Amino acid sequence: MNARDGADGRASPSDAAGRATAPRGKVFLVGAGPGDPGLLTLKAARAIASCEVLVYDYLASAPIVALAPPGCETIYVGKRAGAHTLSQDEITALVVRLGRDGKRVVRLKGGDVFVFARGGEEARALHAAGVPFEIVPGITSALAAPAYAGIPLTHRDYNSAFTVATGHEDPSKNGSSLDFSKLADPSQTLVLLMAMSNLSGIVAELRRHGLPADMPVAIVREGTKPQQETLVATLDTIVAEVDRRGFAAPAIVVIGRVVAERERLRWFDTGPLFGKKILITRAALDAHAFAARLWEIGAEPLVAPTIAIQPPDDLDGAEIAVRDVRIYHWVVFTSRHAVDAFFMRLRARGADARALGDTSVAAIGPKTAERLLSHGVVADFVPASYVGEAVAQGLIERTQPGQRVLLYRAAEAREALPAMLRAAERDVDVVAAYKTVALRDAEIPRQAQAADVWTFTSASTVRAFCDNVPLADCGMESKIVACIGPIAAEAARANGLRVDVVAAEFTVEGLLDALESSFTRR
């Protein structure tokens, strides 16, 4: 490393005379949205995925924080009523310092950066310090929470305007700057953020300025999240109802005739899995898509991987099979991980899908076939039933005795498929593309205890789960156990679990369909 290299080995910036200068950082002020990770903007996701330091708030949900790249420094600066990790001045100073240090920083704020989030103050401080910054807007809870509660902020039958105001003004101000004579307008919708601690006073002012006692009011707590709750009352009764129900922040208040539309338009909190905590035991690589689907239907994913995907013990065998793939009549992939491993090794050889030549390709199910297609290969055969026996029967119908078949699969896969093919006189090579290893994690029992539903997508997830969780001590009798298919269900029963749900279609979507049907019947 020469004198002009930075600490990480990259060349430091220099001026026209060649003198080293301080590295030039940049701060992205990013709106994380109201909580549902699906509402994060694409630009925000790109900024998070490329940052070096992530400074995030209480309202930034865990799946969004998880988008930060490996090695990224994450700093939690959450503020809740009566519990501030850092003061606002300390947060602003931290962000400025990180930018001056040459870091690429994402300051992740709940909702939108410039809607009652103090983003303007942070941007002003960055400007004064000469630190480059960029604003990435987010969806504010003022819009999203009512929408997820089925409340349109405008409706031609009720109003043509809405006002968004804060219910928690700067305590150092001399009096309120809110003009209640204008806010108490029955022809508009009023949305109040951070108003729970001052609700009784706000209601009294609105009533004093003439807003009718029967004006509908909705309070949406934890909007867009699986914990979302909506309380509907009138201006006359809302304070008493809040006290009776123990409603607390974070919540937004919607006041107006549009609240009456909720019973017709509510959609998010009506599904059979809404609010259910669902444990995901599959490998972390596979958990993201499953968790995203659960968020979409209002369930809360608890991600607790019990297994991990690793390279096989016999790396040479895995490499040779890829090199010599054209000697086979058929290649069978029994998971998307096998597909990824195959094409990773193919690319390492400077080759692509053309290396398959006229070798036919089978996929155990539609998700494996989709992964093949992403690599430019259309599967020649996908069985109607996504198990090894169905693959074997289909291949026997499509091949002749003596023809060579490569099974590129997990090291610990079942022997039913190769056994059936060999019994039919096919020449079978079984090659481990990867191996599945069980994980030990003290967090898994806690997640299992908190969950309403345990899901298993393979026999290996069942075995690893049972190695981690003392079944007698985790309230097993109150849990719903759901398996992606009969193989996982058989393993669950063998390990002492009562199986409640088995998917008819052996995919994550099939598992969710089966769970929804089960809870609907219940």
C-alpha positions in Angstrom: 0.0 0.0 0.0 1.5 3.4 -1.0 1.1 6.6 1.0 -1.9 7.7 -1.1 -3.9 4.5 -0.6 -6.8 4.6 1.8 -7.2 2.3 4.8 -9.1 -0.2 2.7 -6.5 -0.2 -0.1 -8.4 2.1 -2.4 -6.7 5.2 -3.7 -7.6 8.3 -1.7 -8.9 11.4 -3.6 -6.3 14.0 -4.3 -6.3 17.7 -5.4 -4.9 19.1 -8.6 -1.4 19.3 -7.1 -1.5 15.6 -6.2 -1.9 16.1 -2.5 -4.1 13.6 -0.7 -7.5 15.0 0.4 -10.1 13.6 2.8 -12.4 11.0 1.2 -15.7 12.4 0.0 -18.7 10.7 1.5 -22.4 10.9 0.7 -25.5 10.6 2.8 -28.7 9.3 1.5 -31.8 10.3 3.5 -34.1 7.5 2.7 -37.8 7.0 3.5 -38.4 3.4 4.6 -42.2 3.7 4.2 -44.7 2.7 6.9 -43.6 -0.8 7.8 -44.6 -3.2 5.1 -41.3 -4.0 3.3 -43.1 -4.4 0.0 -43.8 -0.6 0.0 -40.1 0.3 -0.1 -39.2 2.0 -3.3 -36.8 0.5 -5.8 -34.5 3.5 -5.4 -34.5 3.1 -1.6 -33.6 -0.6 -1.9 -30.7 0.2 -4.2 -29.3 2.8 -1.9 -29.5 0.4 1.1 -27.9 -2.4 -0.8 -24.9 -0.3 -1.7 -24.3 1.6 1.6 -21.3 1.2 4.0 -23.2 2.5 7.1 -26.9 2.2 7.8 -28.4 4.5 10.4 -32.0 3.4 11.0 -35.0 4.3 13.1 -37.5 2.3 15.2 -40.1 2.3 12.4 -37.7 0.7 9.8 -38.8 -3.0 9.6 -36.3 -5.8 10.0 -36.7 -7.1 6.4 -35.7 -3.7 5.1 -32.7 -3.4 7.4 -31.7 -6.9 6.2 -31.2 -5.5 2.7 -27.9 -3.9 3.8 -24.9 -5.6 2.3 -22.5 -8.0 4.2 -20.0 -6.0 6.1 -22.2 -2.9 6.3 -22.1 -1.2 9.7 -25.6 -0.9 11.1 -26.4 1.7 13.8 -29.8 1.7 15.5 -31.0 5.2 16.6 -34.6 4.4 17.3 -36.8 6.9 19.2 -40.0 5.9 21.0 -42.0 7.9 23.5 -39.8 8.1 26.6 -37.1 5.9 25.2 -34.6 7.6 22.9 -31.4 5.7 21.9 -29.9 9.1 20.8 -31.3 12.6 20.9 -32.0 14.2 17.5 -29.0 16.4 17.8 -26.8 13.4 18.5 -28.3 11.6 15.5 -27.7 14.5 13.2 -24.1 14.9 14.4 -23.5 11.2 13.9 -24.7 11.3 10.3 -22.6 14.4 9.5 -19.5 12.8 11.0 -20.0 9.6 9.0 -20.4 11.6 5.8 -17.3 13.7 6.6 -15.4 10.4 7.2 -16.0 9.5 3.5 -18.6 6.9 4.1 -21.6 6.1 1.9 -24.3 6.4 4.5 -28.0 5.6 4.4 -30.0 7.4 7.0 -33.2 5.3 7.0 -36.3 7.0 8.4 -39.8 5.6 8.8 -42.4 6.9 6.4 -41.2 9.8 4.3 -38.1 11.8 4.9 -39.8 15.2 4.8 -43.2 14.4 6.4 -42.8 15.0 10.2 -39.6 13.0 10.2 -37.1 15.8 10.9 -35.4 15.0 7.6 -35.3 18.7 6.8 -33.2 19.4 9.9 -30.7 16.6 9.0 -30.4 17.8 5.4 -29.8 21.4 6.5 -27.0 20.2 8.8 -25.4 18.1 6.0 -25.6 21.2 3.7 -23.9 23.4 6.4 -21.2 20.8 6.8 -20.5 20.5 3.1 -21.5 16.8 3.0 -23.2 15.7 -0.3 -26.6 14.2 0.3 -29.6 12.9 -1.6 -33.2 12.6 -0.7 -35.1 9.3 -1.4 -38.8 9.8 -0.6 -40.8 7.1 1.1 -44.5 6.4 1.4 -45.8 8.2 4.4 -48.0 6.4 6.9 -50.5 9.3 6.5 -51.4 7.8 3.1 -50.6 4.1 3.6 -52.2 3.3 7.0 -55.7 4.5 6.0 -55.4 2.7 2.7 -54.5 -0.6 4.5 -57.4 0.0 6.9 -59.8 0.5 3.9 -60.2 4.2 4.4 -59.9 6.5 1.3 -58.7 10.0 2.2 -60.8 11.5 -0.5 -64.1 10.3 -1.9 -66.5 12.2 -4.1 -69.4 11.4 -1.8 -67.7 13.0 1.2 -64.9 15.4 0.5 -62.5 16.9 -2.0 -59.6 17.7 0.3 -57.6 16.3 3.2 -55.2 17.8 5.7 -52.2 16.1 7.3 -51.0 17.6 10.6 -48.9 16.7 13.5 -50.4 16.1 16.9 -47.0 16.5 18.6 -45.5 19.9 18.0 -42.1 21.1 19.2 -42.5 21.4 23.0 -40.2 24.4 23.0 -42.7 26.4 20.9 -44.8 29.0 22.7 -48.3 27.6 22.0 -49.7 25.6 19.1 -49.4 26.7 15.5 -52.4 24.6 14.5 -55.4 26.6 13.4 -58.3 24.5 14.8 -60.9 26.8 13.3 -59.7 25.5 9.9 -59.0 21.9 10.9 -62.5 21.6 12.3 -63.9 21.5 8.7 -66.5 18.7 8.2 -66.0 18.9 4.4 -62.4 17.6 4.6 -60.5 14.6 6.0 -58.1 15.3 8.8 -55.1 13.0 9.3 -53.1 13.4 12.5 -49.7 11.9 13.1 -48.1 11.4 16.5 -51.4 12.5 18.2 -52.0 9.8 20.7 -50.5 11.5 23.7 -52.5 14.7 23.0 -55.7 13.1 21.7 -58.1 14.4 24.3 -56.9 18.0 23.9 -57.1 17.8 20.1 -60.6 16.4 20.3 -61.7 19.1 22.7 -60.3 21.8 20.4 -62.1 20.3 17.3 -65.4 20.1 19.2 -64.9 23.7 20.5 -64.5 24.9 17.0 -67.7 23.2 15.8 -66.8 19.8 14.5 -69.9 17.6 15.1 -69.8 15.0 17.9 -70.9 12.2 15.5 -68.0 12.8 13.1 -66.5 9.3 12.5 -62.9 8.8 13.7 -60.5 5.9 13.0 -57.3 5.2 14.7 -54.9 2.9 12.8 -52.2 1.3 15.0 -49.1 -0.3 13.4 -50.5 0.4 10.0 -49.5 -1.9 7.1 -48.0 -4.4 9.5 -49.4 -7.8 10.6 -50.0 -6.2 14.0 -52.3 -3.6 12.5 -55.4 -2.7 14.5 -58.1 -0.3 13.7 -60.4 1.4 16.2 -63.5 3.2 14.8 -65.6 5.5 17.0 -66.9 9.1 16.8 -65.4 12.4 17.9 -67.6 12.2 21.0 -66.6 8.6 22.0 -63.0 8.1 20.7 -61.1 9.2 23.8 -63.1 6.8 26.0 -62.7 4.0 23.5 -58.9 4.5 23.4 -58.7 4.3 27.2 -61.0 1.2 27.2 -59.0 -0.6 24.6 -55.6 0.5 25.7 -54.8 1.8 22.2 -51.3 3.3 22.1 -48.7 4.6 19.6 -47.5 4.2 16.9 -50.8 5.1 15.4 -52.4 7.7 13.1 -55.8 9.3 13.6 -58.3 9.8 10.7 -61.2 12.1 11.2 -63.9 12.5 8.6 -66.9 11.1 6.8 -64.7 8.8 4.7 -64.1 6.6 7.7 -67.6 5.2 7.0 -66.2 3.4 3.9 -64.0 1.1 6.0 -66.6 -1.6 6.4 -67.0 -1.8 2.6 -63.3 -1.3 1.6 -61.3 -3.1 4.3 -59.1 -5.7 2.7 -55.8 -6.1 4.6 -57.1 -7.3 7.9 -59.7 -9.7 6.7 -57.7 -12.7 5.5 -57.5 -15.9 7.5 -53.8 -15.6 8.1 -53.9 -11.9 9.1 -51.9 -11.3 12.3 -50.7 -14.9 12.5 -47.0 -15.5 13.4 -45.6 -18.1 11.0 -42.3 -19.7 11.6 -40.1 -20.3 8.5 -37.5 -23.0 9.1 -36.0 -23.3 5.7 -32.5 -22.1 4.7 -32.0 -18.4 4.8 -31.4 -18.4 1.1 -34.9 -19.6 0.6 -36.7 -17.7 3.3 -36.9 -14.2 1.7 -39.5 -15.0 -0.9 -41.6 -17.0 1.6 -41.4 -14.1 4.1 -42.4 -11.6 1.4 -45.5 -13.6 0.6 -46.5 -13.8 4.2 -46.2 -10.0 4.5 -48.4 -9.5 1.5 -51.2 -11.5 3.1 -50.9 -9.9 6.5 -49.1 -12.6 8.3 -45.9 -12.0 10.4 -43.0 -14.1 9.3 -40.6 -15.4 11.9 -37.4 -16.4 10.1 -35.5 -19.1 12.0 -33.4 -21.1 9.5 -32.7 -24.6 10.8 -30.5 -25.6 7.9 -27.9 -24.0 5.6 -26.7 -24.9 2.1 -23.0 -25.6 1.7 -20.7 -27.0 -1.0 -20.5 -30.8 -1.2 -17.7 -32.8 0.4 -16.8 -34.2 -3.0 -16.1 -31.1 -5.0 -14.3 -33.0 -7.7 -17.3 -35.2 -8.4 -19.5 -32.2 -8.7 -17.1 -30.5 -11.1 -16.5 -33.6 -13.3 -20.3 -34.2 -13.7 -20.6 -30.6 -15.1 -17.6 -31.1 -17.3 -18.9 -34.3 -18.8 -22.6 -33.5 -18.9 -22.9 -34.4 -22.6 -22.3 -38.1 -21.9 -25.7 -38.3 -20.2 -29.1 -38.7 -21.9 -30.8 -36.9 -19.1 -29.8 -34.6 -16.2 -32.3 -34.4 -13.3 -32.3 -31.4 -10.9 -34.2 -32.0 -7.7 -34.0 -28.4 -6.3 -33.2 -24.9 -7.4 -30.0 -25.1 -5.3 -28.9 -27.9 -7.6 -29.6 -25.8 -10.6 -27.6 -22.8 -9.1 -24.7 -25.1 -8.2 -24.6 -26.6 -11.7 -24.6 -23.2 -13.5 -22.1 -21.7 -11.1 -19.7 -24.5 -11.9 -20.5 -24.1 -15.6 -19.7 -20.4 -15.6 -16.5 -21.1 -13.7 -15.5 -23.1 -16.8 -16.3 -20.2 -19.1 -19.4 -22.0 -20.4 -23.1 -21.6 -20.4 -26.3 -23.5 -21.2 -25.0 -24.5 -24.6 -22.7 -27.0 -22.8 -25.8 -29.2 -22.3 -25.9 -30.0 -26.0 -28.7 -32.4 -26.8 -28.9 -33.7 -23.2 -32.5 -33.6 -21.9 -33.3 -31.9 -18.6 -35.8 -32.8 -15.9 -36.9 -30.6 -13.0 -38.6 -32.0 -9.9 -41.1 -29.2 -9.7 -42.2 -25.8 -11.1 -39.8 -23.7 -9.0 -36.8 -25.7 -10.1 -38.1 -25.4 -13.7 -38.3 -21.6 -13.2 -34.7 -21.5 -12.0 -33.6 -23.5 -15.0 -35.5 -21.0 -17.3 -33.6 -18.1 -15.6 -30.4 -19.8 -16.9 -31.9 -20.1 -20.4 -33.0 -23.8 -20.2 -36.5 -25.0 -20.7 -37.1 -28.2 -18.7 -38.1 -31.2 -21.0 -40.0 -32.8 -18.1 -41.6 -31.6 -14.9 -43.8 -34.2 -13.2 -47.4 -33.4 -12.1 -46.5 -34.6 -8.5 -43.3 -33.0 -7.2 -41.7 -36.1 -5.6 -38.9 -38.4 -6.6 -41.2 -41.3 -7.4 -43.1 -39.2 -9.9 -39.8 -38.1 -11.5 -38.6 -41.7 -11.7 -41.8 -42.9 -13.4 -41.7 -40.1 -15.9 -38.1 -40.7 -16.8 -38.7 -44.5 -17.2 -41.4 -43.6 -19.7 -39.0 -41.3 -21.6 -35.8 -43.4 -21.6 -34.6 -46.8 -22.6 -32.7 -49.4 -20.6 -29.0 -48.7 -20.5 -29.4 -44.9 -21.1 -27.4 -42.7 -18.7 -29.0 -40.4 -16.2 -27.3 -37.8 -14.0 -29.0 -36.9 -10.7 -27.6 -33.6 -9.6 -29.0 -33.1 -6.1 -28.4 -32.7 -2.4 -26.0 -35.0 -0.7 -28.6 -36.3 1.7 -31.5 -36.7 -0.7 -33.8 -39.8 -0.6 -32.8 -43.0 -2.4 -36.2 -43.7 -3.9 -35.5 -41.9 -7.3 -32.1 -43.6 -8.1 -33.4 -47.0 -6.8 -36.4 -46.9 -9.1 -34.3 -45.9 -12.1 -31.7 -48.6 -11.5 -34.5 -51.2 -11.1 -35.6 -50.2 -14.5 -32.0 -50.8 -15.9 -31.1 -47.1 -16.3 -27.5 -46.3 -15.8 -27.6 -43.7 -13.0 -24.9 -41.5 -11.6 -25.8 -39.7 -8.3 -23.7 -36.6 -7.7 -23.9 -34.3 -4.7 -24.3 -30.7 -6.0 -24.4 -29.4 -2.5 -25.1 -30.5 1.1 -27.6 -29.4 3.7 -26.2 -28.9 7.2 -28.2 -28.5 10.4 -27.8 -25.3 12.3 -27.7 -24.8 16.1 -29.2 -21.4 17.2 -30.5 -20.5 20.6 -32.9 -18.1 18.9 -34.9 -20.9 17.3 -36.7 -22.1 20.4 -37.7 -18.5 21.3 -39.1 -18.0 17.8 -40.9 -21.4 17.9 -42.5 -20.4 21.2 -43.8 -17.1 19.8 -45.2 -18.6 16.5 -48.7 -19.6 15.9 -47.7 -21.9 13.0 -44.6 -24.0 12.3 -43.8 -24.6 8.6 -41.5 -27.3 7.2 -40.5 -27.5 3.6 -38.3 -30.6 3.8 -37.5 -33.5 6.0 -34.1 -31.9 6.9 -35.8 -28.8 8.3 -38.0 -31.0 10.5 -35.0 -32.9 11.9 -32.9 -29.8 12.5 -35.8 -28.1 14.1 -36.4 -30.9 16.5 -32.7 -31.0 17.4 -33.0 -27.3 18.4 -36.4 -27.2 20.1 -37.4 -29.0 23.3 -40.9 -30.0 22.1 -42.2 -30.6 25.6 -41.5 -27.0 26.7 -42.6 -24.9 23.8 -46.4 -25.2 23.9 -46.5 -27.6 21.0 -50.1 -28.5 21.6 -51.2 -25.0 20.7 -49.2 -24.8 17.5 -50.3 -25.5 13.9 -47.8 -27.7 12.1 -47.8 -27.3 8.3 -45.7 -29.3 5.9 -45.1 -28.7 2.2 -45.7 -32.3 1.2 -45.9 -36.0 2.4 -42.1 -36.4 2.8 -41.8 -33.5 5.2 -45.0 -34.7 7.0 -43.7 -38.2 7.4 -40.5 -36.8 9.0 -42.5 -34.6 11.3 -44.6 -37.5 12.6 -41.5 -39.6 13.0 -40.1 -36.9 15.2 -43.1 -36.6 17.4 -45.0 -33.7 15.8 -48.7 -33.7 15.2 -49.2 -32.6 11.6 -52.2 -30.4 11.0 -51.7 -29.2 7.4 -50.2 -30.9 4.3 -50.1 -29.0 1.0 -51.8 -30.6 -2.0 -49.3 -28.8 -4.3 -45.8 -29.2 -3.0 -44.8 -25.5 -3.3 -44.7 -22.5 -1.0 -47.8 -21.2 -2.7 -49.5 -24.6 -2.2 -48.5 -24.5 1.5 -50.0 -21.0 1.9 -53.2 -22.1 0.2 -53.5 -25.1 2.5 -52.9 -22.9 5.6 -55.5 -20.4 4.4 -58.1 -23.1 3.8 -57.3 -24.6 7.2 -57.7 -21.3 9.1 -60.9 -20.5 7.2 -62.4 -23.8 8.3 -61.3 -23.2 11.8 
